[in-house]
Amino acid sequence: MTAIYKRELRSYFITPIGYIFAGMFLAVSGLLFSWLVLSADNSGSYSYAKISNYFVYLLFVFSVLIPLLTMKLLSEEKKQKTEQLLLTSPVSLTGVVIAKYLAALTIFAATLLVNSLNYILLYIYGNPNAAVILSNILGLFLIGASFIAIGLFLSSVTENQLIAAVSSIAVIVALLLISLLADTIEKEFFRVILKWFSVIDRYAPFTLGYFDIPAIIYFVSFTAVFLFLTVRVYEKRRWS
């Protein structure tokens, strides 16, 4: 498992993918951060709305960039005809899936950590609310972890990296916009169900500075479900 993790992590640095993901994310985030800084009042304070909007915009940046990390994880194995090596390796399929997942999560978390250095400037030159900043960072990490699990699963069902990326973007954007769809539905039963799955609605407490336990459980469970489904895809393939 460790060997697979290191191999996948190394692959992000010997190909442009890791650099493209980190570079584009930090560039867009930097522009958004500049907008946030310029929106401060004379006392150096930032409104909840401005900070929340900044982080929500980052969610939509995720929807495009995270599939770059996941599109090759398993689809490339099929394309390169190395999938059988994974299926017959001494490492369990669960270990293989988790190793690949953790490699992508490491790149994502490292980029998010580097981006978090921006917030130090807010404390040096301004007066932001620490709880709001920290809760939003946690929320972004949990959502990013969930999106990576989705991308990994979709990468397991196709050998075409482009299809894996596009389908991941489609699913992620749908999860982000499902709240808008729910608002247009008159029947409360269906509206409540859609709201329950809404990423934006689950993320809302984090934007206000709350470490919402039900939302944390939701995102962790969401991630676990898609990792489980990915393992099941490979278990079926092993015996087919």
FIDREN-538911 format. One record per residue: residue in one letter; x, z, y of N, C-alpha, C in turn. Coordinates in steps of 0.02 Angstrom, whole numbers, plus 32768, in hexadecimal, padded with zeros to 4 digits. Atoms other than C-alpha are relative to their C-alpha. Example, Ala and Ser with C-alpha at 12.3 -4.5 7.8 and 13.67 -1.06 7.14 Angstrom:
2
A802D80007FC5826781867F1F802D8000803C S7FD67FFD7FC582AC81657FCB7FD980258037 
This chain:
240
M802980007FC3800080008000802B8000803F T7FD37FFD7FC6808C802C807980237FBE800B A7FDD80407FFB80E67F8980527FD27FCB801E I803080307FE580497F2380777FF4800E804A Y800A7FED7FBA802D7F848118803B7FE8802B K7FC580147FDA80E07F64815380057FB48005 R7FFD80497FFF80D67EAC81237FCF7FE48034 E803380187FD180357E938185801380118048 L7FEC7FEB7FBD80777EF5821A80387FD38019 R7FC8802C7FEE81167E8C821A7FE87FBA8012 S801980447FF580B17DEC82137FE57FF68047 Y801A80057FBC80657E1382BD80387FF38033 F7FC980087FD281127E0E830A802B7FC27FF1 I7FDB803D800F815A7D7682B07FD47FC2800C T802E80357FEA80C27D0F82E47FE880118046 P80157FF27FBA80787CFE83937FC3802E8005 I80417FDF7FFC7FD67D598365800480448022 G7FFA7FBE7FE3800F7E09838E800F7FFE804A Y7FED80067FB9805D7DD484337FC67FE5802A I803A801C7FDC7FC57D6C84647FCB8035800B F80337FCC7FFA7F4E7DFB843F801380338035 A7FEA7FCC7FD17FB47E7D849D80057FE58047 G7FF6801D7FBD7FE07E0A852D7FBE7FF28023 M804080117FE17F2F7DCB854B7FD8803E8011 F80267FC37FF47EE27E768539801B8026803C L7FE27FDA7FC97F5D7ECA85B07FF87FDB8042 A800880277FC37F4F7E3B862D7FBA8008801C V80467FFB7FE97E917E3E86357FF080488014 S800B7FBA7FF07E8E7EFB8631802180128043 G7FDE7FF37FC17F0C7EFE86BF7FD97FE7803C L802A801B7FCA7E9D7E8F872A7FC3802D800D L803A7FD47FFA7E077EFD870680148043801E F7FE87FC07FE67E6E7F98872B800D7FFB804B S7FF4800B7FB87EA27F4F87D37FBF80038027 W80437FFD7FE07DEB7F3787FC7FE880488005 L80157FBA80007DCA7FED87CC802480278037 V7FD87FDD7FCD7E58802C883B7FE87FEE8046 L801580177FBD7E1E7FC488CF7FBB801A8012 S80447FE97FF27D6E800A88BC7FFD804A8011 A7FFF7FB87FF17DA680BE88DA7FEF800D8049 D800F7FEE7FBA7D6881178976803F801D8021 N7FC67FE97FDA7DDB816089FA8020803F7FE3 S7FE57FC3801E7DF08203899980227FF47FBE G7FE1801080407E2F81A789007FD2800E7FC5 S80307FF180367D9181CD889C7FE17FBF7FE6 Y801E803B80217D3F815488237FBC80147FE5 S80437FEF80187C86815087FC7FFD7FF77FB4 Y800B800880487C48816487497FF07FB77FF0 A80168045800D7BFA80B78757803B7FD07FFF K7FC6802D7FFD7C9D80618788802C80087FC2 I7FD67FF4803B7D0180B486FC7FDD7FE77FC1 S80268015803B7C778093867D7FFE7FB47FFB N8001804980007C697FDC86B180437FE37FEA Y7FBD801780137D257FC7869D800780017FB4 F7FF97FFB80487D1F800485E97FCF7FD37FDB V8030802D80207C827FA285BE801A7FB88002 Y7FE380437FFC7CD87F0385FB80367FF87FCB L7FCD800380347D677F2D85857FE27FF37FBB L8022800C80407CEA7F2D84F57FF77FB67FF4 F800B804880077CC37E77851680427FDB7FF9 V7FBD801D800C7D7D7E51851F801280087FB6 F7FF57FF580477D887E9E84717FDE7FCB7FD5 S8028802D802A7D027E29843080237FBE7FF4 V7FDB803F80077D757D94844C8045800B7FE1 L7FBA7FF780147E207DDF842A800980207FBB I7FF77FDF80417E077E4E83917FFF7FCF7FC6 P7FFD803180367DDD7DB8832180447FDF7FF8 L7FBD801B80077E8D7D7A83478029802A7FCF L7FDB7FD3802C7ECF7E1282EA7FE87FFB7FB8 T801D7FFB80437E5A7E0482557FF87FBD7FDC M80128040801E7E417D4A8238802E7FEB7FC7 K7FD0801680337EDD7D3681CC800980327FC8 L7FEF7FCA802D7EDE7DDB816F7FF57FEF7FB6 L800F801280457E8A7D9D80D07FF67FB57FF5 S800B804880077E5D7CE880F280427FDB7FF4 E7FBF802080097F167CBC80FC801980077FB8 E7FEC7FF780467F327D04804E7FE17FCA7FD4 K8022803480267EB37C89800A801E7FBC800F K7FE580417FED7EFA7BF8806C80467FF57FE4 Q7FBB800580197FAE7C1D8037800580087FB4 K80037FF880497F777C357F818025803F7FE8 T7FDF7FC180147FBE7CE67F807FCD80367FF0 E80357FCF800C7F177D397F648006801F7FBA Q7FFB7FE680457F357D497EA8803580377FFB L7FCD7FCC80007FD07DB07ECC7FE380438015 L80217FC27FEA7F647E2E7F277FD1801A7FCB L80317FEC80327EDF7E2D7EA08020801E7FC2 T7FDE7FE7803C7F5F7E507E1980388032800F S7FCB7FD07FED7FD27EC57E7A7FEF80467FE7 P800C7FBB80177FE87F7A7E427FDA802B8032 V80257FDC7FCD7F9A7FB27EE57FB67FF37FF7 S8048800980077EDF7FCF7EDB7FE67FD38037 L801E802B7FCD7E6E7F577F397FEE8028803E T800E7FD47FC67E397FE87FA6803E800A8029 G7FC17FF77FDE7EEF80067FD080157FC28027 V7FF0803F7FDF7F097F4E7FFA7FD87FF88040 V802D80087FC77E727F49806E801280328037 I7FF07FCC7FCE7E9F7FED80C480437FF18022 A7FBE80107FE37F557FB680DC7FFA7FC98034 K800980377FD17F217F1481307FD88018803D Y80287FE67FCA7E9F7F6F8197802A802B802F L7FD77FD47FD87F1B7FF281D280357FDA8028 A7FD080287FDA7F987F6C82057FE17FE48040 A802380197FC57F197F1B82797FEE80388030 L80137FC77FD67EDF7FC582B6803C801B8026 T7FC37FE87FDF7F937FF682DF80107FD6803E I7FF4802C7FC67FAA7F5E83507FCD800E8037 F80357FF37FD07F047F8083A3800C80438024 A7FF67FBD7FE47F28803A83BB803D8003802E A7FC380017FD87FD7801983FD7FF37FDE8044 T801180237FC27F947F9D847D7FD4802C802C L802C7FD37FDA7F0C801784B08027803A801E L7FD67FCA7FE77F8F809F84C380297FEA803C V7FD9801B7FC87FFD803385327FD37FF7803D N8030800A7FCA7F64800685997FED80438021 S80147FBE7FE67F3D80C085AC8032801B8033 L7FCF7FEB7FCE7FDC80D486137FE77FF38046 N801D800E7FBF7F78808886A17FDD803D801D Y802A7FC87FE97F0C812286A8802A8038801F I7FD47FCE7FE17FA3818E86D480047FF4804B L7FFF80117FB87FA68131877A7FC3801C8023 L803C7FE67FE17EF4816887998008804A8011 Y7FF67FB87FF47F28821E87898035800D8035 I7FCB7FF77FCE7FC2820687F67FE67FF28047 Y801580167FBE7F6B81AC88847FB5800C800E G80487FF77FF77EB481D988697FE880417FE2 N801F7FC4801A7E3B825988277FCA7FEE7FCE P8033801580317DE58213878B7FE9803B7FD5 N801A7FCE802E7D7C8277871180227FF87FBC A7FD98005803E7DEB829D867A7FD47FF77FC3 A802C8005803A7D5A82B286017FE47FBA7FF8 V801B804480037D138208862E80357FCF7FE7 I7FCA802C80167DBB81B28617800E80087FB6 L7FEF7FF280467DE2820685707FC87FEC7FD1 S80388012802B7D3481EE85287FF87FB57FFA N8004804980027D358136855680377FE37FD4 I7FC98017802A7DDF811E85047FEF800B7FB6 L80157FF380457D9E817184657FCA7FCF7FEA G8035802F80117D028105846A801A7FBB7FF3 L7FE28042800A7D698067847E80257FFC7FBE F7FDB8000803F7DD7809783EC7FD17FFC7FC4 L802F800080387D4380BA83797FDD7FBD7FF9 I8020804180037CED801883A880317FCA7FE9 G7FCD802F80167D8E7FB68395800D80057FB5 A7FF67FF680487DA7800382E87FC77FE17FD9 S803A801E80227CF77FCC82B980037FB48002 F7FFB80487FFA7D127F1C82FA80367FE37FD2 I7FCB8017802E7DB47F0D82967FE67FFF7FB9 A801D7FFF80447D557F3F81F87FD27FC57FF5 I802B803B80057CD57EB7821C802A7FC17FF6 G7FD5803B80057D5D7E35823780237FFB7FBD L7FDF800080417DB77E6981987FD07FE97FCA F8031801480317D187E5681337FF37FB58003 L800D80477FF97CF47DA98179803C7FD67FED S7FC4802280167DA87D78815980047FFC7FB4 S7FFE7FFF80497D8D7DA380A27FD37FCC7FDF V8031802E801E7D017D25808A800E7FB7800F T7FEF80457FF27D587C8980CA804C7FF88002 E7FB8800D7FFB7E047C3880C380127FDE8042 N7FF680207FC07DED7BE7816D800580358037 Q7FF77FCC7FCD7E357C5581F67FD37FF5803D L802B800F7FC67DD27BFC827E7FB980177FF4 I80447FEA80127D2E7C1B82237FFC804C8001 A7FFE7FB780007D607CD1820A7FFE801B8048 A7FFD7FE97FBA7D867CE482C47FBE7FF48024 V803E80117FDD7CEB7C8B83047FC6802B7FE7 S80367FD7801C7C767CE8828E800780498016 S7FF47FBB7FE97CC77D8D82C07FE980088049 I80157FFE7FBA7CAD7D6783787FB480008005 A804980057FFF7BF77D3883567FE080427FEE V801D7FC080167BD27DD982F8800D80378033 I7FEF7FCC7FCF7C2C7E4783767FD77FF98040 V8028800B7FC37BD67DF7840C7FB780127FF3 A80457FEF80117B2E7E0983B37FF6804C8001 L80057FB77FFF7B4F7EC3839B8003801C8047 L7FFB7FEA7FBA7B7C7ED384537FC17FF08027 L803A80177FDA7AE17E75848E7FBE80147FE1 I803E7FF080237A637EBA84127FD3802E8028 S80277FD37FD67A2C7F3C84907FD37FD9802F L8028802A7FD379F27EB385077FC67FE17FDA L8036801B8029798E7E64847A7FCB80347FF2 A802F7FCA800F793F7F0B84507FD1800D803B D80297FF47FC479017F1D85037FC87FCD8008 T803380357FFA789D7E7C84F17FCA80057FCB I80307FFA803778407EB484547FCC80358011 E80377FD37FEE77967F04846E7FF480367FCC K800E7FCF803577827F5983C5803780347FFE E7FD07FC97FFB77D5800283D0802980087FC0 F7FDD7FF68040780280098316803E7FD47FFC F7FC7802F800478717F6E831E8031800D8039 R7FD47FF17FC778B47F9E83C9802E803B7FF1 V7FD97FC4801278ED8048838880367FEE7FCD I7FD08014803379427FF882F2803B7FDB8020 L7FCB80267FDF79A27F7D835F802B802D802C K7FDB7FD17FD579D2800683D98030802C7FD6 W7FD77FD5802B7A14806D834780427FDD7FEF F7FC4802680127A8F7FE1831C80297FEB803E S7FDF80187FC37ABE7FBE83D280418025800E V7FBF7FE47FF07B767FD983F58000801D8047 I80027FE97FBB7B567FE884B07FDB80428007 D80267FC17FFD7AD2806F84988027803A7FE1 R7FD87FCC80207B4580CF8423803C8014802C Y7FC57FF47FD67BD380BF849F7FED80248041 A80177FE57FC07B6A80FA853480158048800D P7FEC7FBB7FF27B8C81B6851E804A80078012 F7FB87FFD7FF17C4881968522800E7FEE8049 T7FF580157FBA7C38814185CC7FF080388031 L80127FC77FD57BF181E48611802D803C7FF5 G7FD17FC9800B7C7E825085CF7FEE802C7FC6 Y80157FD780397C27828F853280227FE67FC0 F7FE5801280427C7B829284877FC680077FCE D803F7FFF80257BDB8264842C800D7FFE7FB5 I7FF27FFB80487BE7829E83767FD97FCD7FD8 P8025803380267B58822F8333801E7FBA8008 A7FE280427FF57BAB8197838380427FFA7FDB I7FC0800180257C5481C583397FF37FF57FB6 I8012800780477C0481D7828D7FE87FB97FF2 Y801A804580077BAB812F82A6803A7FCE7FFB F7FC9803180007C4C80D082CF802E80087FC3 V7FD67FF4803C7CB0812282437FDC7FE67FC2 S8028801880397C2380FC81C77FFD7FB48000 F800280487FF87C15804B820A80407FE07FE6 T7FBF801880177CCE803081EC800680067FB4 A7FFA7FF380477CC6807C813E7FD57FCE7FD8 V802D802F80237C33800B810C80217FBC7FFA F7FE2804380037C8E7F6A813980407FFF7FD8 L7FC57FFD802C7D2E7FA380E57FEA80017FB7 F801B7FFE80447CC77FCA80497FE97FBB7FEB L8017804480107C767F1E8050803A7FD17FF3 T7FC48029800B7D217ECD805E801E800C7FBC V7FE67FEE80427D5D7F2A7FC47FD37FE27FCA R802F801B80317CC07EF47F6780087FB47FF8 V7FF5804980027CE07E3D7F94803C7FF17FD3 Y7FC3800C80287D8E7E497F477FF880187FB8 E800D7FEA80447D537EAA7EB07FD97FCA7FDA K80278035801F7CD57E217E8C802D7FC47FF2 R7FD3803980087D5D7D9D7EA48032800C7FC8 R7FCF7FF080357DD37DF77E2E7FE37FF17FBC W801E800980427D587DEC7D9E7FDB7FBE7FF8 S8022804180067D127D407DC480307FCA7FE4 
